[in-house]
Amino acid sequence: VINALIFPYHASLDRMVNKAYLTMYKEDNVEVAKTSYCCPNISNEVFKNLGVIDFNMCQSLHLEEIKQLERWEREFRLDRLKFTRRKVVTCALSAAATLFTPELSDARISWIKHSVLAYVVDDFFDVGSSQQEQEKLIHLLDKWDIDEDTEFCSEAVEIIFLVLRDTISESADMALKWQGRCVKAHLIQIWMDVLTTMGREAEWGRDKVVPPMDEYMENGYVSFALGPIVLPTLYLVGPKLSEEIVASPEYHGLFKLMSTCGRLLNDIQTYEREATEGKLNAVQFHIIRRGGTINEEDSIKELREIIGENRKKLLRMILETKDSVVPRACKDLFWDMSQVLHLFYSKVDGFSSPTELLTAINEVMYMPIDCNEMKRE
């Protein structure tokens, strides 16, 4: 009950739920109705031990993947970008708590790498670059194939472009094994959309432009950069995704609902900080849209209601089977990310303040289940 109150259904991650259940599991559980009875097909020591072995084995695999990703960071010199937040462990939590099985290692690696790069690119456009550098990065990604004499404009642009190109190519190679077709052009376009929308927001900030709320949200759900994290991963979870499925209204609708929830959750938790920095934010836009007739508290309350409605629509689309073309395993990934977002933004911006997530990080990533301790309890 306590866990359910702290982590409601829309903000609970599978692996955290699994661990909580295992630690409370009673193999000799006795139910009392008209008489006392025990169901060995539900409560038995074999099931518990298998669950513990599975959890600890997967956790060890995830820790090895973190070491691999930390080497990747150093290899591509991401540690030289002092302006950015590099949260490998935080990104790994979101992947390991949802895509935890050994056979989904490709999906986790792609999810985590693109998550880290989403941080890097977001910080690059926010605080770590000039207009010239932003335009150069967009141009390089659009051009894609460059020669040895290419002028990068700055070390930051060079580092970010080269790691983006390598990661996109790696994800495309992994997807080729799962899909049997090349999806590199789609992955490049996903990142181009993100860079373009981030560049537009940076331009609004430089020119002191306040766009209409609808225009801000239409741009903002893409610039929130969930596309590079979730969409490439869809190619790596099993089902075949044809070009027709990827171009379908259902596919885009799932992405837009998930991303809109994320953008609004982020804006609510970062409103005060961004207001002092003079940045655009949905809370302020909503006040303006209402003609100044509501205050910040009411604006946030109404935005939470919008989030709730979008979350319901998202879940309805995921559960819908009639006329659905997106495979259920892929649709589930949109809900997984939605749960990650609701947990990470439940109190603060968990991506920027990972200390708020230390308990979840330790439980999922670093603390194995101790069978002996469970027996003593």
C-alpha positions in Angstrom: 0.0 0.0 0.0 2.8 2.4 0.9 4.6 1.7 -2.4 1.4 2.1 -4.3 0.8 5.5 -2.7 4.4 6.7 -3.4 4.6 5.2 -6.9 1.1 5.3 -8.6 0.6 3.1 -11.6 1.5 5.8 -14.1 4.8 6.5 -12.2 6.0 3.0 -11.4 8.8 1.2 -13.2 8.7 -2.5 -13.7 11.9 -3.4 -12.1 11.2 -1.4 -8.9 7.8 -3.2 -8.7 9.5 -6.5 -9.2 12.0 -5.9 -6.4 9.4 -4.7 -4.0 7.3 -7.8 -4.6 10.3 -10.1 -4.2 11.4 -8.6 -0.9 7.9 -9.0 0.5 7.3 -12.5 -1.1 6.2 -15.2 1.3 6.6 -18.8 0.0 4.4 -20.2 2.8 1.7 -17.6 2.5 -1.5 -18.7 4.1 -4.9 -17.2 3.2 -7.8 -17.3 5.6 -11.3 -17.5 4.2 -13.8 -20.0 5.4 -10.8 -22.1 6.1 -7.0 -21.7 6.0 -5.3 -22.7 2.7 -2.0 -22.3 0.9 -1.7 -22.3 -2.9 1.7 -23.8 -3.9 1.3 -22.8 -7.5 1.5 -19.1 -6.5 3.5 -19.1 -3.3 6.5 -21.3 -3.2 10.3 -21.1 -2.7 11.2 -22.1 -6.2 9.4 -19.2 -7.7 11.0 -16.8 -5.2 14.5 -18.1 -5.8 14.1 -17.9 -9.6 12.9 -14.3 -9.3 15.9 -13.4 -7.1 18.4 -15.1 -9.5 16.8 -13.3 -12.4 16.9 -9.9 -10.7 20.5 -10.2 -9.6 21.7 -11.6 -12.9 20.1 -8.8 -14.9 21.5 -6.2 -12.4 25.1 -7.5 -13.0 24.6 -7.2 -16.7 23.3 -3.6 -16.4 26.4 -2.7 -14.4 28.7 -4.1 -17.1 26.8 -2.0 -19.6 27.3 1.1 -17.5 31.1 0.5 -17.6 30.9 0.1 -21.4 29.0 3.4 -21.7 31.4 5.3 -19.4 34.3 4.1 -21.7 32.2 5.3 -24.7 31.9 8.8 -23.1 35.6 9.0 -22.6 36.4 7.7 -26.1 34.3 10.4 -27.8 35.5 13.1 -25.4 32.1 14.0 -24.0 33.9 14.6 -20.7 35.5 17.7 -22.3 32.1 19.4 -22.7 32.0 21.2 -19.3 28.7 22.9 -20.0 26.7 19.7 -20.2 25.0 17.3 -17.7 26.2 13.8 -18.5 24.0 11.4 -16.6 24.9 7.9 -17.7 23.6 6.2 -14.6 20.3 8.2 -14.6 19.7 7.3 -18.2 20.7 3.7 -17.4 18.0 3.6 -14.7 15.3 4.5 -17.1 16.4 1.7 -19.5 17.2 -0.9 -16.9 14.0 -0.4 -15.0 11.9 -1.0 -18.1 13.9 -2.9 -20.7 15.7 -5.2 -18.2 15.8 -8.6 -19.9 19.2 -9.8 -21.3 18.0 -10.2 -24.9 17.2 -6.4 -25.0 20.8 -5.3 -24.5 20.8 -3.6 -27.9 17.7 -1.7 -27.0 19.1 -0.5 -23.7 22.4 0.6 -25.2 20.6 2.6 -27.8 18.2 4.1 -25.3 21.0 5.1 -22.9 23.4 6.5 -25.6 20.7 8.6 -27.2 19.5 9.8 -23.8 23.0 11.0 -22.9 23.2 12.8 -26.3 19.8 14.4 -25.8 21.2 16.0 -22.6 24.3 17.1 -24.4 22.5 18.6 -27.4 19.9 20.3 -25.1 22.7 21.9 -23.0 24.6 22.8 -26.2 21.6 24.9 -27.5 20.8 26.3 -24.0 24.1 27.4 -22.7 27.0 25.9 -24.5 27.0 27.5 -28.0 26.8 30.5 -30.2 24.3 31.0 -33.0 27.1 30.2 -35.5 27.9 26.9 -33.7 24.2 25.9 -33.6 23.8 26.5 -37.3 27.1 24.6 -38.0 26.0 21.5 -36.1 22.6 21.5 -37.9 24.4 21.9 -41.3 26.9 19.1 -40.6 24.2 16.6 -39.6 22.1 17.5 -42.7 25.2 17.1 -44.9 26.2 13.9 -43.0 29.1 12.8 -45.2 32.1 15.1 -44.6 35.7 15.1 -45.8 38.9 15.3 -43.7 39.3 19.1 -44.3 35.9 20.0 -42.8 35.8 23.0 -40.6 33.9 22.3 -37.4 33.8 25.9 -36.1 34.6 24.7 -32.5 35.7 21.7 -30.5 32.2 21.3 -29.1 30.6 21.1 -32.5 33.2 18.6 -33.6 32.7 16.4 -30.5 28.9 16.4 -30.7 28.7 15.8 -34.5 31.1 12.9 -34.5 29.5 11.2 -31.5 26.0 11.8 -33.0 27.1 10.3 -36.4 28.7 7.3 -34.8 25.7 6.6 -32.5 23.2 7.0 -35.2 25.2 4.6 -37.5 25.6 2.1 -34.6 21.8 2.1 -33.9 21.1 1.7 -37.6 23.5 -1.3 -37.8 21.8 -2.9 -34.8 18.3 -2.2 -36.3 19.4 -3.8 -39.5 19.9 -7.1 -37.6 16.4 -6.9 -36.1 14.5 -5.3 -39.0 16.2 -6.6 -42.1 16.2 -3.2 -43.6 18.2 0.0 -43.3 16.6 2.7 -41.2 19.6 5.2 -41.0 17.8 7.9 -43.0 14.9 7.8 -40.5 17.3 8.0 -37.5 19.1 11.0 -39.1 15.7 12.7 -39.7 14.7 12.2 -36.0 17.8 14.0 -34.8 17.4 16.7 -37.5 13.9 17.4 -36.2 15.3 17.8 -32.7 18.2 20.1 -33.7 15.9 22.2 -35.9 13.3 22.7 -33.1 15.9 23.4 -30.5 17.5 26.0 -32.9 14.1 27.6 -33.3 13.7 27.9 -29.6 17.2 29.4 -29.3 16.2 31.9 -32.0 13.1 32.9 -30.1 15.2 33.5 -27.1 17.7 35.7 -28.9 15.0 37.7 -30.7 12.8 38.0 -27.5 9.9 36.4 -29.4 6.9 35.1 -27.5 5.1 32.7 -29.9 1.5 31.5 -29.4 1.0 28.6 -26.9 0.0 26.3 -29.7 3.1 27.1 -31.7 5.3 26.7 -28.6 3.8 23.2 -27.9 3.9 22.1 -31.5 7.6 22.9 -31.5 8.2 21.9 -27.9 7.0 18.3 -27.9 9.7 17.6 -30.6 12.5 19.7 -29.0 11.9 17.8 -25.7 14.0 15.1 -27.5 12.2 11.9 -26.6 12.2 11.0 -30.3 15.9 10.1 -30.5 15.5 8.0 -27.3 12.3 6.0 -27.9 11.9 5.9 -31.7 15.3 4.1 -32.5 14.7 1.7 -29.7 11.4 0.6 -31.3 13.4 -1.1 -34.0 15.3 -3.1 -31.3 12.6 -4.7 -29.2 11.5 -7.5 -31.6 8.6 -6.7 -34.0 9.2 -5.7 -37.6 8.2 -2.1 -38.3 7.6 -1.3 -41.9 7.9 2.2 -43.4 4.0 2.3 -43.6 3.8 1.6 -39.8 6.4 4.3 -39.0 4.5 6.8 -41.2 1.1 5.9 -39.7 -1.1 8.4 -37.7 -1.1 5.9 -34.8 2.7 5.9 -34.6 2.8 9.7 -34.7 -0.1 10.0 -32.2 1.6 7.8 -29.7 4.8 9.8 -29.9 3.0 13.2 -29.7 1.0 12.2 -26.6 4.0 10.8 -24.8 6.2 13.8 -25.7 3.5 16.4 -24.8 3.2 14.9 -21.3 6.9 15.0 -21.0 7.2 18.6 -22.1 4.5 19.8 -19.7 5.9 17.8 -16.8 9.3 19.3 -17.4 8.0 22.8 -17.7 6.1 22.6 -14.5 9.2 21.4 -12.5 11.6 23.8 -14.2 9.3 26.9 -14.3 10.9 28.9 -11.5 14.5 28.3 -12.7 13.7 29.1 -16.3 11.7 32.2 -15.3 14.8 33.6 -13.7 16.8 32.8 -16.8 14.3 34.4 -19.1 13.5 31.2 -20.9 10.2 30.2 -22.5 7.9 27.9 -20.5 4.4 26.4 -20.8 3.4 27.7 -17.3 4.0 31.3 -18.4 2.4 30.7 -21.8 -0.7 29.3 -20.2 -1.1 32.4 -18.0 -0.7 34.6 -21.1 -3.2 32.4 -23.0 -5.7 32.9 -20.3 -5.2 36.7 -20.5 -3.5 36.9 -17.1 -6.7 35.8 -15.3 -4.9 33.0 -13.5 -1.8 32.8 -11.3 1.1 30.4 -11.4 -0.5 27.9 -9.1 -3.7 27.8 -11.1 -1.8 27.5 -14.4 0.2 24.5 -13.0 -3.0 22.9 -11.8 -4.7 23.2 -15.2 -1.5 22.0 -17.0 -1.6 18.9 -14.7 -5.2 18.3 -15.8 -4.0 18.5 -19.5 -1.2 16.0 -18.7 -3.8 13.6 -17.1 -6.0 13.8 -20.2 -3.1 13.1 -22.5 -1.9 10.2 -20.3 -5.4 8.7 -20.6 -5.4 9.1 -24.3 -2.0 7.5 -24.5 -3.0 4.5 -22.5 -6.2 4.1 -24.5 -4.2 4.0 -27.7 -1.8 1.5 -26.3 -4.6 -0.9 -25.2 -6.6 -0.4 -28.4 -6.5 -3.5 -30.7 -9.0 -2.6 -33.4 -7.4 -1.1 -36.5 -4.1 -0.8 -34.6 -1.0 -1.2 -36.9 1.8 -0.6 -34.3 2.8 -3.9 -32.5 1.9 -4.0 -28.8 5.5 -4.5 -27.8 6.4 -1.2 -29.5 3.3 0.6 -28.1 4.4 -0.5 -24.6 7.6 1.4 -25.0 5.7 4.7 -25.2 4.0 3.9 -21.9 7.3 2.9 -20.4 8.8 6.3 -21.2 5.6 8.0 -19.9 6.1 6.2 -16.5 9.8 7.2 -16.4 8.8 10.8 -17.0 6.1 10.8 -14.3 8.5 9.3 -11.8 11.5 11.6 -12.7 9.3 14.7 -12.6 7.1 13.7 -9.6 8.8 16.2 -7.2 11.6 18.0 -9.1 13.4 17.8 -12.4 14.9 14.4 -11.7 17.1 14.5 -14.8 18.9 17.7 -13.6 18.7 16.7 -9.9 19.5 13.0 -9.8 19.9 13.0 -6.0 16.1 12.8 -5.8 16.4 9.5 -7.6 19.1 8.0 -5.5 16.8 5.5 -3.9 15.5 4.2 -7.2 19.1 4.1 -8.7 20.5 2.2 -5.8 17.5 -0.3 -5.7 17.6 -1.0 -9.4 21.2 -0.7 -10.3 23.5 -1.3 -7.3 21.7 -3.3 -4.5 21.2 -7.0 -5.3 18.6 -9.0 -3.4 20.1 -10.8 -0.5 18.3 -14.2 0.0 19.9 -14.7 3.4 18.6 -11.4 4.6 15.1 -12.2 3.4 15.2 -15.5 5.3 16.2 -13.7 8.5 13.3 -11.3 8.1 
